[in-house]
Amino acid sequence: MSYLLALDQGTTSSRAIIFNEHGIVQATAQRETHIQTPHSGWVEQDAQEIWSSQIAVVQQALANARILAKDIKAIGLTNQRETTVVWDKRTGKPLAPAIIWQDRRATDWCNHLIQKDLNQLIQTKTGLRIDPYFSAGKLVWLLKNVDGLKDLAQQGHVAFGTIDSWLIWNLTQGSEHVIEASNASRTMLMNLQNQSWDEELLELFDIPKSVLPKIIQSDHYVANTAEGLLGATIPITGVLGDQQSALFGQSCFEAGTAKNTYGTGCFMLFNTGHEVQYSQNKLLSTLAWQAQRQTTYALEGSVFMAGAIVQWLRDSLGIIQKSCDIEKLASTVEHTDGVVLVPAFTGLGAPHWDSDARALLCGMSRGTTKAHIARAALEAIAFQVSDVLSAMQSDIDQPLKELRVDGGASQNDMLMQFQADILNVPVLRPKMLESTAWGAAAMAGLKAGVFTNLSDISASWKLDRCFEPNMQQDKRDEHLEHWKTALKRAKSDI
């Protein structure tokens, strides 16, 4: 039996999952990571905590599986994307907090680029829109605002990377400074057509090239883990950004297939094949993966707040005690009684791209209860996904036939049924919800020879439940009209 170890470093936790070659989970371990919000719109983490929590769960997963490191055939790594880390190449120590993908501190810089009419240039080169979401603005902010960082960078002592870069640096004890192509495609610095750092953008943003990691393929043999780290060295042979990893893990290998992940945010990816497809509707063109010497691309719609809305109800409002309580509470009412929540807590992502929009709860009356608000929170997730799919359908020739789903909130039957109803498309939930971790493990297994081709990986996908749409069109239109009205009120241009 071949075992594959997936490292899944997300926004709220670090996880390690051991799979066998059939995609069956053998052991799992998880540790929460802490988020700091020192100022409005700022979201940070301690990069050292990200690393220490990740290595701790690897050791715990091995112990839980009762196997040794030498029994692991390969490591696959997947990570929260866009999050930006800078560290000292000499010591390996972080030089600033990790700036998380949700952080908006680069808004002014982005607005300056937009005023200079650079949106078209940047979209053509990178497939992305100018937004604080991406790594470039975070790196520019760090170079300008961290004392001495620019000087250190010019001396060649600073390493920049996304979370995959940071973990690989530590796993190899500083011997590898790399970034995988799907992660690099989220920096707003990589040319999407030739998968290399774009010299014109580096000059425009005043970023020293010496800080940048080497771009590698998704199924690249990176290196073995360092001696003495895990009891045996294990080859690292697969790396993917978390959303691309979920697309791969859901076996969406053909052009025209799509998945949606319900995590902290919500991310819909649509496989567009081997050609870059640019969006006319404010979606992102992104690299899905580079494997077996072929590059696959995707269209992506990123929603910033999904599961994070439920966390807000739990932690800030105290409406629920545990995240899983929301379905039970929301099910106690048949509808929201006109309540709509627009969760623009950190602005609006695709297809609106309004970083100054702010959250709005409207339509309340004296009869509004916490159950109505809970139901409105779940519906808000589905409405945001609907906006993304509408934009996607305008960009692509073929209609979407089904949507594969994963992530924590995909276990919520009420949300999945409402999602199918509002999209008017069947929603398919697989038996194995660990699509993100499995995608990285499967990519590593492909390179390590556990799988010979993509069909071997597809065989592991099994359907748990299909949610068929059963809402009348007039009811669907009414729901969407209420949502659009609330959305207008939340936007910054009102």
HUZIBEL-V290262 format. One record per helix or strand. SS is the DSSP state (alpha for helix, beta for strand). FROM is the first residue (numbers start at 1). TO is the last residue. Records with the same first field share a line. If there is no record, write none. Layout:
BEGIN
SS = FROM-TO  FROM-TO
END
This chain:
BEGIN
beta = 3-9  13-20  25-32  36-36  44-45  72-79  84-88  94-94  98-99  158-161  178-180  190-191  196-197  214-216  223-224  235-241  258-262  266-273  284-291  294-303  340-342  348-348  354-354  360-362  402-406  426-430  463-467
alpha = 47-65  69-71  107-115  119-126  135-145  149-154  163-171  181-184  199-205  209-211  242-249  307-315  325-330  370-395  408-411  413-423  435-448  454-458  473-490
END
